[in-house]
């Protein structure tokens, strides 16, 4: 797939973070890798992160409080 390169970049960044004691960053990069892999696998057919949630789902308002949408 044409977007697989981003997984390699994230892997390299995660290795750098671990090697330099940036534990929280390494964990965030692992999460980013999972999101990227899922989006690449969906071939652009899935919902976008900033897409409006379905009515009746639980989400967070801008203050960070969980709320039913």
Secondary structure, 3 states (H helix, E strand, C coil): CCCCHHHHHHHHHHHHHHHCCCHHHHHHHHHHHHHHHHHHHCCCCCCCCCCCCCCCCEEECCCCCEEEC
